[in-house]
Amino acid sequence: MVTKRARNALAVGAVVATVTGVVAAACGTAGAAPAGRAYELVSPNDKSGGNVLWPNDLTLGTGLDAVTAGAADGDTVMYASFQAFPGATSAIVHSYRATRAATGWQTADISPEPTLDHPSVYTANSAIRDASADLAQGVLATRNSYDLDDPGELSDTDVYVRHPDGTLEWVSRGSGPSPSFADAAYAGHSADWRHVLFATPEQLDPAAAGLLAGPALYDRSGGTTTIVSVRDDGTAVTSTCGANVGGLGDTSPGAGAWRTAVSADGSRIAFTSPDPFTAAFGFDPSCAEPFRLYLRDGDRTRDVSTSQRAVPDPSGPLAARFQAASADGSRVWFTSNEALTDDALPLGGEDAPFLYRYDAGSGRLTLVTPNEPDASGPGVAGVLAAAPDGSRVWFIAQGTLYVADDRGATPIGRAGSITDASAVLGGFEGGRQVRVSADGRRIVFALRGDLTAFATDGEQEVYLHDVDAGLRCVSCNGDGHVPLGDATLRPDIVGSSLQPRNLLDDGSVLFETVDTLTASDDNSAADVYRWHDGTVELLTDGREQFGSHFVDATSDGRDIFFSTTASLVGWDTDNGGVDVYDARRGGGFPEPPVPQRECVGDACQGQPAPAPRPQAPASESYRGPEQPPRSDLPARVRVRGARVVRGSIVLSISVPGRGRLTTSGHWIRATRRAIPKAAKVSVRAPLTAAARRRLRRVRRLTIEVHVRFVPHDGGRVSSRVVRLTAKGR
């Protein structure tokens, strides 16, 4: 699988209005799409020598992902690039929106231009970091000023909403005309976008006067800003150390969830106080008080995590951590080591959390995970997801997966088999690999552990649980072979409420894996597959050396978007740049005409006699011995030697000139170097932890290294593939 470092080596990207598929271009090598589908190039072919950002690449200056997603109807895609496309006036991180038309995909820049003189691209960022399901409007966290009342300080970040008509609304402000001079952080929105939340230490309400550290949480709706993190009487904040939506900012294992904390209509908002980020990083020693979980319900604030036990737990109060909420906010799940109900037996200081459910209608707490006397605590690691209607919740406890409804909790799969759940329980701000269906009856997730009879050999696999059909491993190799590497879902877009649609309405699952699950998959890199009723289908070309990565899909599976450096249609002639494609059912546009070369000199004298021994056409990739140089081709990168030295692959490479040199491969950590001039260089690519584990088990490992050189002058990209064998001790 291509690592983020390798992807970044390709994503030195591009940015404005361009039409894809309607301009004359030289015909590239088209790929064969799955039966009934056709590949469509979504991003423009002309990207000024740059690339589209890979999905989930971090944007500059914010530490947050720019949105790369498809709209619910499949006719719009949003993505970002570092490089200005033709027509853009600045080379900063820009967001683009591509719309499908009769002749191809049309791309337009939707990031506003900077209004201030920025010292670097790190502060100029105006990428869209969250968007509506139809991608018509979005949120910017920017240091630029797009409102006359916004003082526009370079040191301060403000939150803006970009409306469908392109107008920008300053959100992180008070209700009056007074300017804001403090940083503001975006904190989510209601489904109808009538409520947009943000957190800031700026005192935009009299109740915030008591803040000593951390931000207060605010709701902007109808041109009015209302404080959320306030006590029930509205006179003071819930903590002098601030608050944040859901568990946003909590870096503890199994914590940090926030996407479901705002109800669909915005009337209910779950939040944690004190602010987890302020507490975690020790900005103020007085902010070490235990986290409390609150629910702002209309104009009331409910202390969700207050004890309802007749005899309080002598170890309390202890921290409460938000896990999930139903779509209407009527049910909220959280974990705590404190016994809060009479049927929860105190743990005596043991770190083995309970899982609770709070019902807003009755105000009652329900213990989801009872414990027995003299037994260890439930040990809930965290919640994967809750059904949108609140009917059930999936969680992990003591290495076992459970589903719980009003009747109780039921284990799923092999007990105690989960060895690593970090992909589904996430970290700071999420990035989780889990999706739940709209009806709340199916969940798909990625984790490490032999939940089924398939031996995963420590690799991560993708599982589907259906409350009717049970548990299935959808990414496990049907022939029983040991997996070569991890299978993944696309992680949540960090900082965005959008979730990629890996789980379709018909129960199909879209995932990535480096394993060869079909005969047409011929590379050792990631490819996108579709699982349906026990059958897998390869959706990407299966040949591209840098792999392909899932972006999004429509819920009916008509459109499946992915990113790749492969040229899959004739319009794609950008020498291996990163593009977004649509594998569209019943789609496709006419291929460009094959250009006719004008004859010059001897070429006008008719066809020459056939050579006695025809030579194979020059190839951009390389396997085996060096090919003799040809005078009609530009100089290429050449691999002079390769060997395994102390856990690394050491390559001796001849580089033809100034440019960018990258190495990548499934078993190595990718490298990237800027080469100032033609030279012979030595590159060390360390083996991955998975490669070292495999060597300890099988003692022998064939490693494929992809070497790629991109000339600085925009000339022809050249690459080589080297195979060698590493031996374990």
N, C-alpha and C positions, 0 to 999 in steps of 0.2 A: 504494500500500500504506500502511496506517495505521502510522505510526511508533510507537515505544514511548512517546514523549511524549504523543501523541494518545490512546493506549490508557490511559495513566495518568490522563488527564483524565477518563476514564470509570470508572476503577477506584478509586473512593473508597468502596468496598464495604461489605459486610454480614456476620452469623453466628448457631441451633440447631434442635431437632427440628421439622421441618415436613413436611407431606405435599403434594406437587405434583400437581395434576390431580384433586383430589377435593373442593376447596372451591368454593363458588359464586362466580363472578366475572363481570364484564362481558366479553362476547365480544370478543376482539381480532381483528386481521386475520391470518388463517391463511395460511401459505405453502404452495405446492405442492411436495411432496417428489418425488424421482425415482420412476419407475415401480417398483412392488413394495416401496417403502419408505414409512415414515410418520415424521414428526417427533414426538419426545417431549421435553417440557420436563423436564430433569433437575434443575436447581436450582430452589429455591422461588420462587414469584412474589413473595411478601412477603419482601423483604430489608431491611426498615427503611430504605428509600431508598438503599441501597447497591448494590454490584455484586460479582459474582464477578470475581476477578483474571483477566486475560487469561493464556493459556498463556505460561510463561517470564517473567512479570513478577517482578521481584526483591522479596523480602520485606524488611521493615524490620529493621534491626539486625544482620543476618547477612551481607548481600550474596550470599545464596544463594536459589535458587528454592524456593518452596513447591511441593509435589507437586501437579500437575494431571494426572491420568492416569485411564485406564479399566482395570478388572481384566481378566484374561485371558478370563473367561467372559462379559464384557459386561454383567453384572448389577450392577456396582458402579462408582462413579466417585468420585474424590477431587479436591477443589478447595479454594481458599482465598479469603478476603475480608478487607478491612480493617475493615469495618463489622460490628457485632454483629447477627446475625439475631435475630428474636423469641425470647426465652427465654435468651439469653446474658447473663452477668453482667458482662462487660467488653468494651470495644471495642479489642481488640488483634488482631494477625494470627492468625486462626483457620483451622484446617483442618477440612473437612467431608467426610463420606462419605455419598454418596447410594446407596440400594439400590432396585432395581426390585421393585415389588410388583404385585399384580393390579389395583389401582386407580390406580397412578401411582408416581412416584419419591419415596421417603421420605429426608429429609436429617437427619443428626444431627451435632452438634458433637463432634469427637474430640480437640480440643486441651484439655489440662488448664488450669485457671485458674491465674493467677499466685499464687505463695505469698509473694512479697515485695512491699514497697512500692517500685515502680519510679518513677524520676524522669520517664520518658517511655515512649512506646510502643516506642521503639527498643530498650529493654532488656527489655521484657516478652514478647517474641515466643516463642510456643510452637507454631509451625506445624510440621507434619510435613515433613521435608526429604528423606526416602527411605522407600520402602515395599516390601513384598513384592509379587510378581506378582498375588496375589489381593487386595491392599490390606488384608489383615487385620491386619498389624502394620507399624509404622513406626518411624522414628528421629527424635528431637528433639535439637537443639542449643540448649540453653536456659540462662539464668542463674537460673532458678527452682530451688528445692530440692524434690524429691519423694521423698526418702529421709532417714530420721532421721540417718544418718551423714554426709549431705552438708551441709557448713556453709552452703551457699547464699550465697556472696559475690556481690554485684552485679557485681563486676569480673571474675568468672570464668564461663566457659561450660563446661557439662558435657554429656555425651552420655547420653541415655536411650533405651531401647527401649520402645515401647508395644506390649504383647502383645494378641492377639485378644480377650482378656477385659477389656481396658481397663486392666490393671495396668501400672505403670511400673517398669522395672528400671534402676537406675543402673549404667551400663556403664563409664564412664571413671574407674575406681577401682582400687586395688590389691586383692590377694587377701585382705588382712587388714582389720581394722576401722579402720585409720588413715585420716583424712579427706584429701581432695585439695584443695589451695588454688591450683592453677594451671589456666590455660585448657586445655581439651582440644578437639581437632578430630576430627570423624567422618571415617573413612578407608575405609569400605566394609564389605562382609559377604560371607560365602559364600552360595551359592544356597539352602542349607537353613537359613540364619540361625543355625546353631550357632556360628558364629564372627563376631564383630563387632569391627572394627578401629578404633583411635583413636590419635591422636598427641598427646603432651603432654610438656612439659619436666619435669613432676613425676617424681621418682626413685622409681618404683614397683617397681624391681628393683635389686638391688645392682650389676648390670652398668651401670646408667645413671649411676652415680656419676661417671663420667668426662666427662659432658656439660658443655661450656662454653657452647654456644649451640644453639638449635633444639630440637626435640622428639625423643623416642624413639618408635618405633612399637610398639604393643601389640596383643595379641589377647585378647579376652574370650570365654571359652568355658566353659560348665558351671560358672559361678560363680567361675572362676579366671582371673587375668590373667597373661599370659605375654609377655615381651619378644620382639619379632620382630627388631628391628634390632641384632642381637648377632653377634659373630664366631663362627666355627665351634666354638670351645672354650667359648663361653658366658660368658667372663669379662669381656668389655668390649664396648662398642658399636662398630659399624663405623666411626663417625666421631664425634669430639667435637663436631661441628657438626650432629648429629642425622640424621634420615632421614624419608622419607615413602613412602607406598605408590605403586607404579608411578612415574610422573613427576609426580605431583601437586605443584603449586606452581611447576613449570618454565614460565616465561613465554616461552621461546625459540620462534621459529616452528617449527611442526611437532612441538612437544613438548607435554607436559602430559597425555598419555593416562594413564588409571589404572583404567578400569572393568573391564578384563579381567585386572588384576594379581592378583586373588584367585581361586584355582581353585574349582570348583563345590563341592568338599567342604571347602575351607579348609585343605587339607594343604600347599599350595604358595602362597607369597606373594612376588611380585616387588616390590622396593623400591629406591629411590635414596638414596644417602648420599654426601656430606652433604645435608641437607634443602634442596631447590631453593629454597624460599621464603626461608629464612634467607640463602642465598647471594645470591639475586637482589636482595634489598633491603638488602644490606650491613649487617646487624645486628651482624656481627662481622667485622673485616678478616681474621682468620685463617681464615675459612670460604671462601676462594677456591680451595680445592683442587678438582681436576676431579671431576665426578660419576662415581661407580662404581655399577654395577647388580648387585644381589644377588638370589638366589632362596633364600628360606627354605623348605626341603624337609623336612617333618617336624621333627626336632630338629637338622638340619644347615643350615648357611648356605653357599651356593655363590657364589663371585665370578664372576658370569656374564661380565663384561666384561674379565677378565684376558687378557692376550695369550697366544695359542697359536702364535705365530710363532717359528720357529727363531732368527731374528735380529730382536730387537725393533725396532719403529719408532723411529728416533732422535728423532722429534718427541714421542713419548709420555712419560708417559701422558696421554691426552686424554679429554675428557668422553664418557660414554656416556649415551644418552637412550632410555628405555623407549618402545616404540611399541605393542606388542600381545602377547597371549599366547593360547594355545589354552585351551579351557574346562577341561581337566584340568591346565593349567599345565606340561605336559610340553615345550612349545615356547614360546620367548620370542624376540621380535624387538626389535632396538634399532639405533640409528644411532650412528656415531662417525666422526670424522675420522682416527682412528688405524687403521693397518694391523694387524689382530689375527690374521690367518691368512697362511699362506705365499703364497696366491694373491692377496692384496691388496697392491698396490704402494704404498709410502708416497707421500703426497701432498705432502710437503715443506712443510707449513704451510698448504696450500690448504684453503679452507672448501668442501668438496664431499663430504659424508659418504657412507660406505659403509652398506649395510644388512646386518646379520648375523642369523642364527638360532641360538639355543642349544637343544640337545636335552638335557633333564634326564636321560634314561636313560643316554646315553653320555658326557655331559659335553662333547660336541664342539661347536665353533663352525663354522658354515657361512657362507661369503660368498655372499649372495644377488645382489649387484651387482658382478661383477668389473670391473676397469679395465685398460686397455691401457697399455703403456710409452709414455712421452712424450705421453700424452693427458690431458685434464682428468679429474678424479675423477668418480665416478658422480653426485654432486650430488643425493642423495636428499633431497627436501623433507620427506618424512614418509610414514607408513603410513595409508591410509584405514581398513582393517579387515583382520582375519584370519578365515579360516573357523573356526568353533568347534572342528572336529576337527583343526585345524592343518594341513590339506592344502594350503592356498594362502594367499597374502597379496596384497593390492592396495596399490600405492604409487605415488608420483609422483617422477620424477627428470628433471631438465633440461626441465621443462614437458611431459613425456609421461607418460601413465598406463600402468602395467604390472600384469600379474598374474603371480605366480611360484608354481610348485609345485616338487616335487622334481626335475623335469626341467629347470628353468631359468625365466628371465623372458621374457614375451612382451608386446610393446607393444600397446596398445588405442587405437583411434581415430587421429586425425591426430597425427603426431609434432610435439612442441614447441608444441602449440596452446593449452595451459593458461596463462591469463594471471593468474588469481587463484584460489588453492586454499584461502583462509582459511576458507571455510565448511566444508570437510571436514577440514582439519588443525587447526582450532580455535585457541584461545588459552588463557588461564589457566583451568584446571579444565574445559576442553572447550567445550561448546555446539556440537558438531559436527553437520553435516547429512549423515549417512551411516548406512545400515543394511545389514546383511548377513543373508541368509536362514539359517534354522536348519540347513539341509543344506550351507551354505557354497558354493553354486553360483551365487548371484545377489547382486548388490550394487547399491544405489541411492544416488545421491549428487548434491549440488548444487555447481556451480562455474562459473567464468567461463572461456570458451574454446570455440572452434569444433571440438569433438571429432568432429562429424559434418559433413555437407555443408550443414547449416542455418546461415545467417549470423545469429549471435546479437546482433550490433551492440554487443558489450560487456556485454550483460545476462547475468545468471546464469540457467542452465537446469538442469533435473533430468534425469539420465541413469540408465539401467538397463543393467548389464552382466550377461549370462547366459553362463556358460562354454560352453553349447551353442548359444545363439541369437545371441551377439554383443552389440554395443553399440547402444542405441536412445536417442534424445532423446525422453522421454515428455511433456515440457512444451512442446516446440516447436510453434508454430502451424502447423497442417496446410496453410493456404492460402499459406504462405511469407511472410506479412507480417512486417515487423520488429517484434520484441517491444516492448511499452510499458514493461516493467519486469522486475524479477527474479521468477523462480519459485523457490520454497523448499520444503524439507522442514522439519518442526518440529525445531529444534535439540534436542540432548540436554538433559535437565533438569539444570542445573548443580548439582553436589554430590550427585546421585542416581545410583544404578546403573540406574534404570529408563530404558528407551528407548522413545519413542513408536513404535507399529507402523505405519510408513509403507509397509512392504513386506509384503504379505500372502502366505499360503501358496500361492495360485494364481498368483503372479507379478504381481498387481495392485499399482499404486503410487498412494499418496494424497499429494497435494501441493497447495500454494497458488500462485496466480498472479494478477496484476492483468490479464493478457491475457484477451481474450474468445475462448474456445476453442469455445463453443457459442452458438447463437442466443439462448438464454434468459438469457445472462449480460449484464445491461444496466447494470452499474455500472462505475466506474473504480477500485474497491477490490479487495482480495484476496478470492478465493473458493476453496473447496476442491473439487478435482477428483479423479476416479478414472480412472486409465489401465489398460486391460486389452487385450492383444493388438492394439494399434494404435488402439483406440477410447477417446475420453475422454468422461466423464460428469460433469456438474455436480451436486454433492451439496448445496450450499447454495443460498440463494434467488436469488443473482445480482443483487439489487436494493438491499441494505442499504448505505447510504452509508459506514458505518464498516467495512464488510467483515466477513468471517467467517474464523476461524482454526482450523486443525486441532488437536485435542486428542489423540485416540488412537483405536484401533480394535481389534476382535477379529481374531485372525489369519485367520479365515475370512471376514471382511468383513461379517458380519451386522450388527454395531453399528459405526457410525462417529460419533465424538463430535466436536463442534466448539463454539466460543464465538462468540456474535454478539449484537448489540443489536437484531436484528430480532425481531418478535413473529410467530412461525410457527405458534402454536396459540392457540386462544381463551382458554386459561388464562393466557397471558402478557399482563398488563395493567400492567406496571411502568414505562411511559413511556420505553422505550428503555434500560433497564438491561442490563448485560452478563449473559448467561445461558449455561449449558451445555445443548446439545441433543444428542439421539441420532437420527441418521438410521438407523432400525432396519428391517431387512428383515422384512416381515411383522408390524411392530409397530403402535403407535398406541393411543390411549385415546379414549373418547367425548369429543366437544367439549362445553363447558358449554352449558346452555340459554340462549337469547337472552332477556335480562331484559325484562320488560314494564314500561314506565314508567307510573306512576300519573298520571292526567290531573289538571290543575289549571286552574281558571278556564275561559277560552274553549276550551281544548283538549278539554273534555268535551262540546262541542257538535257533535261529528262532524267529518268531514273537510272542510276548507275547499276552495273552488273552486281549481283549479290556477292558479298564477301564469302570466301570459302569457309570461314569459321565465324559466324556471327557472335558478337559479344553481348552479354546481358546488359540492360540499361543500368546506368548509375543508380545507386541506392543511397537514400539518406541514412539508412541504418546500416550497421556493420556486424557481421558475425564471421569468425574465423580469421584466416591470415589477411594481412594487408593487401588491398587491391592496388595495382600500379596506378600512379597519378595520371590524370588526363589533362591535356592542355586547355580543353574547352570548358573546364569547370573551375570555379574559384577554389582557392586553397581551403582545406578542411582540417578539422581537429583530428589528431591521430593518437592512438594509444600505443606507446612503445613497450610498455611492460606492466604487469600486474602481479601482486603477490600478497599473501596474508602475513601480517606482522603484528603479533601481540594484540589480537582482538580487533584488528582493523584491516581494511583493504588499502594497500598503498599502490597508487597508480602513477606511472610516468607518462605524461601527456605532452604532446607537441601542439601548441596553440598557434594558429596562423596570424594572429594580430590582436588588436585591441577589441575587447568584448567581454561577455559574461560567460563563465564556465560553471556548469552544474553537473553534479553526479547524484544519482538516485538509484534505488532498487529496493525490493521488498525486504531484504535482510540487512540493509545498511542504513545508517543515518545520512540523509541527504546533505550535500555540501554546496556552497555557492561562493564563487570568487570573481572579483572584477580583475581582469587581466589588462595591464596598461599597454602591452605591445607583444609582438610575436616572441614566443619563448618556449622553452621546455620546462614544465613545472611538475612538481610532485604533489599529489593530493592524497590525503589520508581520510578515509571514510570509515568511521567506527562501525562495528557490527551492532545490531540492535540487541536488546535484552532477550527478545524472542529467539534470535539467531544463536545466542550463547546458550540458551536453555536447550534448543534443538541439538546443538553440537554435543552437549553433555549426554543427551539421550541416544542419538543415532550415530555419533562419532564422525559423521561425514555429511557435508552439506554443499550442494551446488549453488553458487551465488552468481546472480546476473546483475551486472552494473551497467547502468545507462549513463553515458557521457554525452553532454549536449553543449554546444558552443553557439552563442548568439552574437554575431558581429556588432560592434558599436555603430557602424555606418548603415545598419539596416539591411545588410547583404544576406546572402543565403545562409540559413541555419543548417548546421551539420551536426551529426550525432554518430555515436558508435555504441555498440553493445559488446561487452566483454563477459565471458563466462569463465569461472575458475572454481576450484573445489577447495573448501576449507575442511581441515581434519581436527576433530576434537581429541582430547587426551584421555 
